[in-house]
């Protein structure tokens, strides 16, 4: 190849690279403009309407002095029944490329409506107390203590406060609303994501009814009958497994206590005297042979 040919090819390469860069920059600019338009025209207004709906819901519930009954199942204990009451609060924080909102209230656990558990052994007292403490609850009363001051039996009815929270955030880059719901149908969090098209008045109303416990679930995908039966069977198996684990934990603690008491008895002076007496008796028997 001639020197002029090499220079010509080098120039063409440079021109092609420059054209490709400009094309890419143009595509990126177009994509950015499209994302910005989708954010400003669809997602941001939809999320702001969602925040406005929750703000109105909070003020209406507070004015109506509405009480919301919530039931929290606790494996190994039963149900902790709580009532959400005013104040219901909602905070919306809009920004240029982000919208965030948070709806909150507290639910007071009612001992009278919660499960009553009678713990007749120290092991079960520790077990049930630990299960409630896992959720920052208490409820032990009518206790019986031994000579050392340790609780050996008592009755449990859950008491305490449960924070309920709905947090949503959408950004220009995420292109969707990320919703996190805490402590509504059970202890723990539920996460859902919504596009701008899914943020309709029906979705807002469904969340409101879910918070009031008129709807048992929110944003759950529809599944076939076979899949639903499989999920129900799995839930039942998990429940049975948790119940057996709780029973085995109590039994293990009782067995450990019995072993410790037997070891303590065998180490007592009276037991030592009995062992020595038995050994002396065997020696005399051997000497008389």
Backbone as CSV, one residue per row, in Angstrom:
resi,resn,N_x,N_y,N_z,CA_x,CA_y,CA_z,C_x,C_y,C_z
1,UNK,0.854,-1.189,0.000,0.000,0.000,0.000,0.885,1.232,0.000
2,UNK,0.465,2.259,-0.763,1.266,3.468,-0.862,1.105,4.308,0.376
3,UNK,2.100,5.213,0.507,2.044,6.097,1.672,0.807,6.960,1.638
4,UNK,0.451,7.430,0.437,-0.752,8.256,0.337,-1.988,7.452,0.654
5,UNK,-1.965,6.138,0.262,-3.102,5.268,0.576,-3.266,5.087,2.061
6,UNK,-2.179,4.913,2.788,-2.235,4.750,4.246,-2.795,5.994,4.884
7,UNK,-2.351,7.162,4.440,-2.848,8.414,4.999,-4.329,8.588,4.705
8,UNK,-4.741,8.146,3.504,-6.136,8.293,3.129,-7.012,7.422,4.024
9,UNK,-6.579,6.160,4.271,-7.350,5.254,5.119,-7.398,5.770,6.551
10,UNK,-6.292,6.334,7.011,-6.288,6.883,8.361,-7.275,8.029,8.488
11,UNK,-7.365,8.849,7.473,-8.298,9.964,7.495,-9.735,9.473,7.487
12,UNK,-10.008,8.443,6.691,-11.358,7.894,6.645,-11.751,7.283,7.997
13,UNK,-10.788,6.614,8.614,-11.066,6.043,9.934,-11.433,7.120,10.936
14,UNK,-10.663,8.202,10.911,-10.935,9.295,11.844,-12.298,9.903,11.592
15,UNK,-12.629,10.088,10.302,-13.927,10.669,9.968,-15.073,9.744,10.388
16,UNK,-14.890,8.421,10.173,-15.923,7.464,10.569,-16.112,7.448,12.076
17,UNK,-15.012,7.514,12.810,-15.112,7.548,14.271,-15.826,8.802,14.745
18,UNK,-15.518,9.931,14.137,-16.162,11.184,14.503,-17.654,11.127,14.211
19,UNK,-18.013,10.553,13.051,-19.433,10.431,12.688,-20.167,9.511,13.660
20,UNK,-19.500,8.395,14.048,-20.121,7.467,14.994,-20.322,8.118,16.356
21,UNK,-19.327,8.917,16.783,-19.448,9.608,18.067,-20.599,10.587,18.066
22,UNK,-20.693,11.348,16.964,-21.778,12.314,16.867,-23.134,11.617,16.847
23,UNK,-23.184,10.463,16.146,-24.439,9.710,16.110,-24.816,9.213,17.495
24,UNK,-23.808,8.710,18.235,-24.064,8.207,19.586,-24.510,9.339,20.506
25,UNK,-23.829,10.479,20.406,-24.227,11.628,21.225,-25.653,12.052,20.909
26,UNK,-25.995,11.992,19.614,-27.355,12.352,19.231,-28.376,11.367,19.778
27,UNK,-28.024,10.073,19.713,-28.928,9.051,20.269,-29.075,9.218,21.772
28,UNK,-27.948,9.470,22.469,-28.003,9.663,23.907,-28.845,10.873,24.269
29,UNK,-28.667,11.961,23.513,-29.459,13.159,23.782,-30.942,12.889,23.567
30,UNK,-31.248,12.138,22.525,-32.649,11.820,22.236,-33.240,10.950,23.334
31,UNK,-32.453,9.960,23.790,-32.928,9.081,24.869,-33.125,9.864,26.159
32,UNK,-32.199,10.787,26.433,-32.310,11.604,27.638,-33.532,12.509,27.565
33,UNK,-33.768,13.082,26.391,-34.957,13.925,26.230,-36.230,13.108,26.403
34,UNK,-36.189,11.867,25.904,-37.365,11.002,26.041,-37.609,10.646,27.507
35,UNK,-36.538,10.311,28.245,-36.681,9.995,29.671,-37.187,11.208,30.448
36,UNK,-36.645,12.380,30.111,-37.069,13.589,30.806,-38.539,13.901,30.537
37,UNK,-38.962,13.714,29.295,-40.362,13.960,28.959,-41.273,12.969,29.671
38,UNK,-40.864,11.694,29.728,-41.672,10.688,30.425,-41.779,11.016,31.908
39,UNK,-40.703,11.516,32.482,-40.703,11.884,33.896,-41.602,13.084,34.161
40,UNK,-41.420,14.135,33.397,-42.152,15.375,33.661,-43.622,15.285,33.271
41,UNK,-43.920,14.503,32.255,-45.299,14.471,31.753,-46.125,13.328,32.332
42,UNK,-45.472,12.239,32.762,-46.254,11.082,33.199,-45.931,10.647,34.635
43,UNK,-44.690,10.226,34.891,-44.382,9.612,36.182,-44.452,10.610,37.337
44,UNK,-43.799,11.752,37.204,-43.793,12.717,38.299,-45.200,13.191,38.664
45,UNK,-46.033,13.592,37.699,-47.401,13.988,38.079,-48.196,12.855,38.723
46,UNK,-47.993,11.613,38.259,-48.731,10.483,38.824,-48.327,10.234,40.272
47,UNK,-47.024,10.305,40.562,-46.558,10.095,41.932,-47.030,11.228,42.840
48,UNK,-47.028,12.447,42.315,-47.519,13.580,43.114,-49.010,13.414,43.429
49,UNK,-49.788,12.900,42.474,-51.212,12.638,42.738,-51.367,11.552,43.804
50,UNK,-50.494,10.556,43.770,-50.512,9.507,44.791,-50.248,10.119,46.165
51,UNK,-49.255,10.987,46.248,-48.955,11.648,47.511,-50.114,12.520,47.989
52,UNK,-50.765,13.209,47.042,-51.930,14.024,47.410,-53.066,13.153,47.929
53,UNK,-53.258,11.988,47.323,-54.310,11.073,47.789,-54.033,10.618,49.221
54,UNK,-52.797,10.227,49.507,-52.454,9.766,50.855,-52.533,10.904,51.872
55,UNK,-52.223,12.118,51.432,-52.359,13.273,52.328,-53.827,13.491,52.707
56,UNK,-54.712,13.416,51.710,-56.141,13.550,51.997,-56.643,12.396,52.863
57,UNK,-56.138,11.201,52.595,-56.539,10.042,53.396,-56.139,10.229,54.856
58,UNK,-54.914,10.704,55.097,-54.443,10.912,56.466,-55.305,11.932,57.193
59,UNK,-55.591,13.048,56.543,-56.385,14.090,57.206,-57.815,13.629,57.442
60,UNK,-58.373,12.873,56.507,-59.748,12.386,56.658,-59.847,11.359,57.782
61,UNK,-58.901,10.441,57.843,-58.912,9.434,58.903,-58.756,10.091,60.273
62,UNK,-57.897,11.094,60.349,-57.693,11.787,61.623,-58.961,12.524,62.037
63,UNK,-59.582,13.221,61.086,-60.796,13.968,61.404,-61.939,13.039,61.797
64,UNK,-62.005,11.868,61.158,-63.078,10.912,61.449,-62.781,10.052,62.675
65,UNK,-61.582,10.208,63.237,-61.167,9.410,64.395,-61.330,7.915,64.117
66,UNK,-60.902,7.542,62.944,-61.047,6.157,62.501,-60.048,5.257,63.210
67,UNK,-60.509,4.074,63.634,-59.633,3.047,64.209,-59.503,1.912,63.207
68,UNK,-58.282,1.458,62.987,-58.013,0.395,62.027,-57.557,-0.851,62.789
69,UNK,-58.290,-1.922,62.640,-57.948,-3.170,63.336,-56.951,-3.959,62.484
70,UNK,-55.807,-4.273,63.072,-54.762,-5.035,62.390,-54.442,-6.280,63.199
71,UNK,-54.248,-7.385,62.516,-53.955,-8.667,63.171,-52.585,-9.142,62.696
72,UNK,-51.695,-9.395,63.651,-50.332,-9.838,63.344,-50.123,-11.257,63.882
73,UNK,-50.082,-12.261,63.021,-49.819,-13.627,63.497,-48.356,-13.804,63.900
74,UNK,-48.140,-14.450,65.042,-46.796,-14.740,65.530,-46.712,-16.239,65.768
75,UNK,-45.923,-16.940,64.963,-45.788,-18.388,65.105,-45.250,-18.735,66.487
76,UNK,-45.916,-19.676,67.141,-45.493,-20.080,68.473,-46.192,-19.321,69.581
77,UNK,-46.894,-18.238,69.212,-47.663,-17.475,70.205,-49.134,-17.422,69.830
78,UNK,-49.448,-16.840,68.690,-50.830,-16.635,68.276,-50.952,-15.314,67.554
79,UNK,-52.030,-14.592,67.794,-52.276,-13.319,67.115,-52.129,-12.141,68.074
80,UNK,-51.384,-11.139,67.618,-51.342,-9.854,68.325,-52.285,-8.925,67.575
81,UNK,-53.332,-8.474,68.255,-54.344,-7.618,67.640,-54.081,-6.170,68.048
82,UNK,-53.993,-5.302,67.056,-53.663,-3.896,67.322,-54.672,-2.989,66.626
83,UNK,-54.740,-1.731,67.086,-55.647,-0.739,66.511,-54.848,0.511,66.145
84,UNK,-54.891,0.838,64.851,-54.261,2.062,64.391,-55.174,3.246,64.631
85,UNK,-54.630,4.291,65.213,-55.421,5.468,65.572,-54.679,6.743,65.179
86,UNK,-55.415,7.865,65.244,-54.817,9.167,64.954,-53.697,9.450,65.967
87,UNK,-52.680,10.200,65.521,-52.628,10.927,64.248,-52.148,10.066,63.083
88,UNK,-52.812,10.230,61.938,-52.350,9.675,60.676,-51.634,10.819,59.949
89,UNK,-50.435,10.565,59.476,-49.636,11.635,58.889,-49.101,11.224,57.523
90,UNK,-48.958,12.212,56.654,-48.362,11.983,55.346,-47.466,13.159,54.988
91,UNK,-46.268,12.844,54.542,-45.294,13.874,54.150,-44.900,13.630,52.697
92,UNK,-45.020,14.645,51.861,-44.648,14.551,50.447,-43.488,15.503,50.193
93,UNK,-42.419,14.980,49.569,-41.227,15.786,49.304,-40.929,15.764,47.811
94,UNK,-41.409,16.773,47.071,-41.127,16.822,45.631,-39.795,17.520,45.351
95,UNK,-39.158,17.130,44.271,-37.926,17.776,43.813,-37.904,17.725,42.295
96,UNK,-36.863,18.276,41.709,-36.804,18.359,40.247,-36.772,16.985,39.602
97,UNK,-35.936,16.096,40.139,-35.782,14.766,39.540,-36.179,13.651,40.503
98,UNK,-36.943,13.971,41.531,-37.337,12.949,42.508,-38.595,13.395,43.249
99,UNK,-39.472,12.428,43.549,-40.635,12.662,44.392,-40.680,11.542,45.431
100,UNK,-40.841,11.932,46.696,-40.872,10.962,47.781,-42.044,11.271,48.704
101,UNK,-42.710,10.221,49.191,-43.774,10.435,50.165,-43.725,9.349,51.231
102,UNK,-44.313,9.657,52.398,-44.326,8.716,53.513,-45.618,8.899,54.306
103,UNK,-46.381,7.822,54.419,-47.633,7.795,55.178,-47.392,6.930,56.415
104,UNK,-47.701,7.463,57.611,-47.385,6.736,58.842,-48.504,6.855,59.871
105,UNK,-48.576,5.851,60.723,-49.377,5.896,61.946,-48.899,4.769,62.856
106,UNK,-49.334,4.797,64.100,-48.951,3.774,65.070,-50.173,2.960,65.457
107,UNK,-49.982,1.653,65.629,-51.056,0.747,66.043,-50.764,0.261,67.462
108,UNK,-51.707,0.486,68.366,-51.562,0.069,69.759,-52.101,-1.352,69.913
109,UNK,-51.260,-2.245,70.412,-51.671,-3.638,70.600,-52.645,-3.725,71.769
110,UNK,-53.741,-4.455,71.565,-54.760,-4.645,72.601,-54.554,-5.994,73.272
111,UNK,-54.104,-6.033,74.534,-53.917,-7.328,75.206,-55.211,-8.121,75.316
112,UNK,-56.342,-7.421,75.523,-57.609,-8.113,75.700,-58.023,-8.890,74.454
113,UNK,-57.660,-8.407,73.275,-58.053,-9.083,72.036,-56.948,-9.978,71.481
114,UNK,-55.774,-9.914,72.059,-54.670,-10.759,71.600,-54.751,-12.132,72.248
115,UNK,-54.043,-13.070,71.666,-54.065,-14.453,72.160,-53.538,-14.534,73.588
116,UNK,-54.242,-15.308,74.422,-53.792,-15.579,75.783,-53.037,-16.903,75.792
117,UNK,-51.793,-16.867,76.230,-50.966,-18.075,76.328,-50.569,-18.267,77.785
118,UNK,-50.827,-19.465,78.310,-50.432,-19.813,79.667,-49.149,-20.630,79.589
119,UNK,-48.082,-20.074,80.119,-46.779,-20.750,80.118,-46.558,-21.355,81.493
120,UNK,-46.541,-22.680,81.570,-46.478,-23.364,82.853,-45.092,-23.874,83.199
121,UNK,-44.133,-23.620,82.317,-42.758,-24.054,82.567,-41.806,-22.912,82.270
122,UNK,-40.635,-22.899,82.895,-39.659,-21.837,82.601,-39.260,-21.795,81.135
123,UNK,-39.168,-22.972,80.506,-38.786,-23.009,79.103,-39.791,-22.312,78.214
124,UNK,-41.073,-22.551,78.475,-42.085,-21.910,77.647,-42.162,-20.417,77.941
125,UNK,-41.918,-20.025,79.186,-41.879,-18.593,79.511,-40.806,-17.906,78.669
126,UNK,-39.613,-18.512,78.623,-38.526,-17.911,77.842,-38.853,-17.900,76.356
127,UNK,-39.474,-18.979,75.870,-39.784,-19.076,74.449,-40.774,-18.000,74.019
128,UNK,-41.909,-17.909,74.701,-42.943,-16.950,74.313,-42.441,-15.521,74.505
129,UNK,-41.721,-15.289,75.587,-41.184,-13.949,75.821,-40.232,-13.545,74.692
130,UNK,-39.421,-14.479,74.228,-38.510,-14.193,73.127,-39.241,-13.931,71.819
131,UNK,-40.318,-14.683,71.568,-41.091,-14.471,70.348,-41.692,-13.070,70.313
132,UNK,-42.210,-12.609,71.455,-42.787,-11.262,71.504,-41.703,-10.199,71.397
133,UNK,-40.584,-10.427,72.058,-39.508,-9.435,72.012,-38.932,-9.289,70.612
134,UNK,-39.029,-10.345,69.791,-38.561,-10.233,68.406,-39.292,-9.141,67.644
135,UNK,-40.499,-8.818,68.088,-41.294,-7.771,67.445,-41.458,-6.556,68.363
136,UNK,-40.579,-6.457,69.348,-40.565,-5.344,70.300,-41.877,-5.243,71.070
137,UNK,-42.411,-6.399,71.427,-43.626,-6.470,72.226,-43.323,-7.124,73.570
138,UNK,-44.231,-6.932,74.510,-44.140,-7.602,75.812,-45.508,-8.193,76.117
139,UNK,-45.772,-8.542,77.380,-47.094,-9.072,77.703,-47.127,-10.115,78.793
140,UNK,-46.023,-10.316,79.515,-45.989,-11.306,80.599,-46.645,-10.725,81.847
141,UNK,-47.539,-11.509,82.468,-48.182,-11.080,83.717,-48.581,-12.319,84.509
142,UNK,-49.070,-12.088,85.742,-49.465,-13.182,86.645,-48.346,-14.217,86.763
143,UNK,-47.147,-13.742,87.063,-45.989,-14.632,87.085,-45.870,-15.355,88.419
144,UNK,-45.210,-16.495,88.357,-44.822,-17.253,89.548,-43.314,-17.418,89.524
145,UNK,-42.669,-17.146,90.675,-41.212,-17.230,90.734,-40.798,-18.299,91.731
146,UNK,-39.596,-18.836,91.521,-39.058,-19.818,92.459,-38.276,-19.109,93.562
147,UNK,-37.604,-19.888,94.409,-36.883,-19.315,95.541,-35.750,-18.395,95.105
148,UNK,-35.225,-18.616,93.900,-34.132,-17.778,93.398,-34.632,-16.519,92.692
149,UNK,-35.934,-16.346,92.609,-36.481,-15.176,91.944,-36.653,-15.330,90.450
150,UNK,-36.439,-16.541,89.929,-36.608,-16.781,88.493,-38.080,-17.053,88.181
151,UNK,-38.543,-16.537,87.053,-39.924,-16.762,86.630,-40.060,-18.195,86.122
152,UNK,-40.979,-18.936,86.694,-41.174,-20.336,86.299,-42.503,-20.544,85.576
153,UNK,-43.426,-19.596,85.669,-44.688,-19.696,84.939,-45.308,-18.304,84.844
154,UNK,-46.272,-18.186,83.935,-46.943,-16.903,83.774,-47.917,-16.947,82.613
155,UNK,-48.587,-15.838,82.388,-49.550,-15.697,81.310,-49.092,-14.581,80.369
156,UNK,-49.329,-14.790,79.080,-48.916,-13.816,78.067,-50.117,-13.311,77.287
157,UNK,-50.220,-11.997,77.164,-51.117,-11.338,76.228,-50.360,-10.132,75.678
158,UNK,-50.138,-10.147,74.380,-49.237,-9.172,73.758,-49.662,-7.738,74.039
159,UNK,-48.664,-6.885,74.243,-48.889,-5.459,74.396,-47.703,-4.707,73.792
160,UNK,-47.972,-3.453,73.369,-46.923,-2.623,72.780,-47.485,-1.794,71.632
161,UNK,-46.602,-1.170,70.863,-46.990,-0.331,69.725,-46.275,-0.829,68.472
162,UNK,-46.998,-0.800,67.361,-46.460,-1.265,66.085,-46.451,-0.092,65.102
163,UNK,-45.298,0.307,64.574,-45.264,1.386,63.579,-45.698,0.885,62.206
164,UNK,-46.603,1.602,61.583,-47.093,1.263,60.242,-46.624,2.358,59.289
165,UNK,-46.109,1.955,58.135,-45.465,2.938,57.246,-45.661,2.538,55.786
166,UNK,-45.946,3.547,54.975,-45.960,3.389,53.519,-44.992,4.419,52.955
167,UNK,-43.951,3.939,52.304,-42.928,4.832,51.765,-42.834,4.625,50.264
168,UNK,-42.875,5.733,49.537,-42.749,5.667,48.090,-41.706,6.639,47.586
169,UNK,-40.970,6.224,46.564,-39.968,7.106,45.970,-39.869,6.799,44.476
170,UNK,-39.811,7.863,43.681,-39.634,7.745,42.236,-38.601,8.771,41.804
171,UNK,-37.747,8.386,40.882,-36.714,9.284,40.380,-36.722,9.284,38.854
172,UNK,-36.052,10.265,38.303,-35.935,10.364,36.850,-35.255,9.124,36.284
173,UNK,-34.213,8.650,36.947,-33.447,7.508,36.428,-34.165,6.180,36.628
174,UNK,-34.937,6.038,37.742,-35.587,4.754,38.016,-36.755,4.491,37.075
175,UNK,-37.432,5.548,36.636,-38.558,5.446,35.698,-39.728,4.654,36.268
176,UNK,-39.811,4.522,37.600,-40.925,3.835,38.232,-41.017,4.245,39.695
177,UNK,-42.172,3.968,40.291,-42.362,4.224,41.712,-42.055,2.949,42.487
178,UNK,-41.185,3.068,43.486,-40.880,1.944,44.368,-41.617,2.166,45.685
179,UNK,-42.506,1.248,46.009,-43.362,1.374,47.182,-42.976,0.313,48.207
180,UNK,-42.782,0.751,49.459,-42.460,-0.167,50.563,-43.508,0.011,51.654
181,UNK,-44.192,-1.075,51.994,-45.261,-1.057,52.999,-44.816,-1.910,54.175
182,UNK,-44.888,-1.348,55.379,-44.372,-2.016,56.563,-45.471,-2.246,57.591
183,UNK,-45.584,-3.486,58.058,-46.454,-3.870,59.185,-47.929,-3.575,58.932
184,UNK,-48.462,-4.134,57.846,-49.895,-3.974,57.597,-50.603,-5.326,57.710
185,UNK,-50.400,-6.223,56.768,-51.071,-7.521,56.854,-50.305,-8.499,57.741
186,UNK,-49.080,-8.190,58.066,-48.258,-9.011,58.961,-47.024,-8.186,59.312
187,UNK,-46.236,-8.685,60.277,-44.971,-8.031,60.574,-44.044,-8.171,59.374
188,UNK,-43.328,-7.091,59.048,-42.396,-7.139,57.932,-42.779,-6.146,56.844
189,UNK,-42.068,-6.213,55.727,-42.245,-5.252,54.645,-42.765,-5.928,53.385
190,UNK,-43.515,-5.168,52.629,-44.034,-5.577,51.332,-43.545,-4.552,50.319
191,UNK,-42.962,-5.015,49.228,-42.413,-4.103,48.225,-43.117,-4.297,46.890
192,UNK,-43.454,-3.183,46.266,-44.100,-3.199,44.961,-43.506,-2.086,44.099
193,UNK,-43.530,-2.280,42.775,-43.052,-1.268,41.834,-44.163,-0.980,40.832
194,UNK,-44.296,0.303,40.455,-45.357,0.722,39.556,-44.805,1.650,38.487
195,UNK,-45.225,1.427,37.260,-44.937,2.378,36.192,-45.953,3.510,36.258
196,UNK,-45.717,4.545,35.482,-46.635,5.685,35.484,-48.033,5.252,35.061
197,UNK,-48.102,4.340,34.098,-49.405,3.890,33.587,-50.191,3.122,34.638
198,UNK,-49.511,2.482,35.599,-50.193,1.693,36.632,-50.679,2.540,37.800
199,UNK,-50.238,3.795,37.872,-50.623,4.662,38.995,-51.943,5.356,38.671
200,UNK,-53.016,4.595,38.792,-54.352,5.079,38.488,-55.128,5.331,39.781
201,UNK,-56.305,5.904,39.634,-57.169,6.118,40.795,-57.566,4.789,41.422
202,UNK,-57.691,3.749,40.611,-58.017,2.428,41.149,-56.888,1.912,42.038
203,UNK,-55.636,2.171,41.647,-54.493,1.760,42.472,-54.481,2.521,43.789
204,UNK,-54.734,3.821,43.736,-54.773,4.619,44.968,-55.860,4.092,45.908
205,UNK,-57.045,3.841,45.351,-58.157,3.364,46.160,-57.851,1.987,46.743
206,UNK,-57.195,1.132,45.955,-56.852,-0.214,46.439,-55.896,-0.139,47.621
207,UNK,-54.926,0.777,47.558,-54.008,0.929,48.689,-54.753,1.448,49.918
208,UNK,-55.645,2.426,49.726,-56.408,2.936,50.853,-57.230,1.853,51.521
209,UNK,-57.900,1.028,50.745,-58.700,-0.057,51.312,-57.822,-1.127,51.952
210,UNK,-56.636,-1.316,51.397,-55.689,-2.258,52.006,-55.245,-1.758,53.379
211,UNK,-54.956,-0.462,53.501,-54.547,0.099,54.785,-55.675,0.023,55.813
212,UNK,-56.916,0.149,55.350,-58.066,0.049,56.247,-58.459,-1.404,56.491
213,UNK,-57.744,-2.348,55.883,-57.956,-3.780,56.005,-59.275,-4.235,55.401
214,UNK,-59.786,-3.444,54.458,-60.950,-3.882,53.701,-60.532,-4.835,52.591
215,UNK,-59.310,-4.661,52.080,-58.712,-5.604,51.133,-57.587,-6.354,51.836
216,UNK,-57.562,-7.684,51.745,-56.518,-8.436,52.455,-55.125,-8.269,51.862
217,UNK,-55.048,-7.970,50.557,-53.746,-7.872,49.894,-53.723,-6.643,48.990
218,UNK,-52.515,-6.281,48.567,-52.355,-5.127,47.689,-51.299,-5.413,46.637
219,UNK,-51.665,-5.146,45.382,-50.698,-5.271,44.298,-50.231,-6.680,44.044
220,UNK,-51.031,-7.660,44.437,-50.624,-9.055,44.243,-50.978,-9.491,42.835
221,UNK,-50.024,-10.199,42.193,-50.266,-10.674,40.837,-51.289,-11.813,40.847
222,UNK,-52.095,-11.868,39.786,-53.076,-12.937,39.678,-52.386,-14.228,39.257
223,UNK,-52.731,-15.316,39.923,-52.133,-16.611,39.611,-53.248,-17.611,39.343
224,UNK,-52.889,-18.699,38.673,-53.851,-19.732,38.360,-54.238,-20.539,39.587
225,UNK,-55.287,-21.340,39.430,-55.790,-22.141,40.554,-54.742,-23.143,41.029
226,UNK,-54.023,-23.775,40.080,-53.011,-24.764,40.468,-51.897,-24.119,41.267
227,UNK,-51.425,-22.975,40.789,-50.352,-22.277,41.503,-50.845,-21.819,42.868
228,UNK,-52.101,-21.352,42.951,-52.657,-20.904,44.232,-52.714,-22.064,45.236
229,UNK,-53.125,-23.252,44.745,-53.171,-24.422,45.641,-51.769,-24.796,46.121
230,UNK,-50.798,-24.717,45.222,-49.419,-25.029,45.616,-48.918,-24.049,46.667
231,UNK,-49.227,-22.774,46.476,-48.802,-21.767,47.453,-49.485,-21.987,48.796
232,UNK,-50.784,-22.320,48.786,-51.494,-22.584,50.031,-50.906,-23.790,50.751
233,UNK,-50.581,-24.839,49.989,-49.968,-26.025,50.598,-48.618,-25.693,51.207
234,UNK,-47.838,-24.860,50.503,-46.537,-24.467,51.024,-46.686,-23.670,52.312
235,UNK,-47.668,-22.763,52.349,-47.908,-21.972,53.564,-48.298,-22.882,54.720
236,UNK,-49.169,-23.864,54.461,-49.580,-24.792,55.512,-48.401,-25.612,56.023
237,UNK,-47.555,-26.086,55.099,-46.376,-26.851,55.521,-45.438,-25.994,56.352
238,UNK,-45.235,-24.748,55.935,-44.367,-23.848,56.700,-44.933,-23.589,58.091
239,UNK,-46.273,-23.438,58.184,-46.888,-23.201,59.478,-46.710,-24.406,60.398
240,UNK,-46.927,-25.608,59.848,-46.748,-26.825,60.643,-45.292,-26.957,61.092
241,UNK,-44.367,-26.647,60.188,-42.945,-26.736,60.550,-42.603,-25.775,61.673
242,UNK,-43.121,-24.522,61.589,-42.836,-23.543,62.646,-43.429,-23.981,63.980
243,UNK,-44.631,-24.570,63.939,-45.247,-25.041,65.183,-44.425,-26.159,65.812
244,UNK,-43.944,-27.089,64.984,-43.121,-28.175,65.527,-41.781,-27.649,66.046
245,UNK,-41.207,-26.686,65.350,-39.957,-26.102,65.834,-40.159,-25.447,67.194
246,UNK,-41.298,-24.761,67.368,-41.578,-24.138,68.664,-41.754,-25.185,69.751
247,UNK,-42.483,-26.281,69.431,-42.676,-27.349,70.413,-41.351,-28.019,70.771
248,UNK,-40.531,-28.279,69.751,-39.239,-28.923,70.015,-38.321,-28.026,70.833
249,UNK,-38.408,-26.697,70.593,-37.581,-25.778,71.372,-37.965,-25.828,72.849
250,UNK,-39.279,-25.865,73.121,-39.734,-25.966,74.509,-39.289,-27.285,75.119
251,UNK,-39.465,-28.392,74.364,-39.093,-29.704,74.889,-37.597,-29.786,75.154
252,UNK,-36.798,-29.200,74.259,-35.349,-29.217,74.448,-34.957,-28.462,75.705
253,UNK,-35.576,-27.314,75.934,-35.260,-26.555,77.136,-35.654,-27.321,78.390
254,UNK,-36.794,-28.029,78.353,-37.220,-28.824,79.511,-36.272,-29.999,79.732
255,UNK,-35.847,-30.639,78.647,-34.906,-31.761,78.776,-33.573,-31.295,79.352
256,UNK,-33.115,-30.131,78.888,-31.864,-29.593,79.417,-31.993,-29.299,80.909
257,UNK,-33.133,-28.770,81.305,-33.344,-28.476,82.715,-33.329,-29.757,83.542
258,UNK,-33.968,-30.820,83.012,-34.009,-32.093,83.743,-32.612,-32.692,83.879
259,UNK,-31.828,-32.598,82.801,-30.458,-33.130,82.855,-29.628,-32.364,83.881
260,UNK,-29.766,-31.031,83.885,-29.017,-30.229,84.842,-29.414,-30.565,86.266
261,UNK,-30.720,-30.774,86.499,-31.166,-31.111,87.853,-30.638,-32.469,88.276
262,UNK,-30.582,-33.428,87.352,-30.049,-34.749,87.683,-28.557,-34.676,87.981
263,UNK,-27.860,-33.864,87.189,-26.426,-33.703,87.429,-26.185,-33.031,88.773
264,UNK,-27.028,-32.059,89.105,-26.880,-31.382,90.392,-27.166,-32.333,91.538
265,UNK,-28.172,-33.188,91.339,-28.499,-34.142,92.404,-27.381,-35.149,92.605
266,UNK,-26.776,-35.610,91.486,-25.693,-36.592,91.604,-24.452,-35.986,92.225
267,UNK,-24.341,-34.643,92.153,-23.168,-33.984,92.735,-23.402,-33.541,94.172
268,UNK,-24.576,-33.829,94.738,-24.879,-33.394,96.092,-24.118,-34.232,97.112
269,UNK,-23.890,-33.745,98.345,-23.178,-34.504,99.382,-23.851,-35.820,99.699
270,UNK,-25.176,-35.825,99.739,-25.873,-37.068,100.059,-25.582,-38.134,99.019
271,UNK,-25.596,-37.732,97.740,-25.293,-38.706,96.692,-23.852,-39.190,96.813
272,UNK,-22.940,-38.275,97.187,-21.535,-38.658,97.350,-21.392,-39.691,98.476
273,UNK,-22.104,-39.468,99.592,-22.055,-40.417,100.708,-22.588,-41.762,100.274
274,UNK,-23.680,-41.745,99.492,-24.241,-43.010,99.023,-23.250,-43.755,98.143
275,UNK,-22.545,-43.030,97.279,-21.567,-43.700,96.426,-20.421,-44.272,97.243
276,UNK,-19.940,-43.492,98.250,-18.856,-43.992,99.101,-19.311,-45.209,99.891
277,UNK,-20.534,-45.142,100.452,-21.062,-46.272,101.195,-21.167,-47.513,100.349
278,UNK,-21.593,-47.346,99.123,-21.692,-48.492,98.231,-20.330,-49.078,97.929
279,UNK,-19.342,-48.204,97.750,-17.993,-48.719,97.471,-17.433,-49.473,98.665
280,UNK,-17.632,-48.955,99.901,-17.142,-49.641,101.114,-17.830,-50.979,101.287
281,UNK,-19.144,-50.985,101.013,-19.882,-52.236,101.138,-19.346,-53.283,100.188
282,UNK,-19.020,-52.897,98.956,-18.485,-53.851,97.992,-17.121,-54.353,98.424
283,UNK,-16.314,-53.485,99.078,-15.006,-53.914,99.558,-15.146,-54.977,100.645
284,UNK,-16.072,-54.747,101.613,-16.284,-55.725,102.682,-16.780,-57.062,102.109
285,UNK,-17.608,-56.971,101.096,-18.101,-58.198,100.492,-16.972,-59.003,99.856
286,UNK,-16.062,-58.276,99.223,-14.920,-58.977,98.584,-14.012,-59.573,99.669
287,UNK,-13.824,-58.787,100.823,-12.935,-59.287,101.874,-13.498,-60.515,102.562
288,UNK,-14.821,-60.656,102.606,-15.405,-61.810,103.274,-15.400,-63.060,102.435
289,UNK,-15.033,-62.919,101.165,-15.030,-64.116,100.294,-13.827,-65.011,100.595
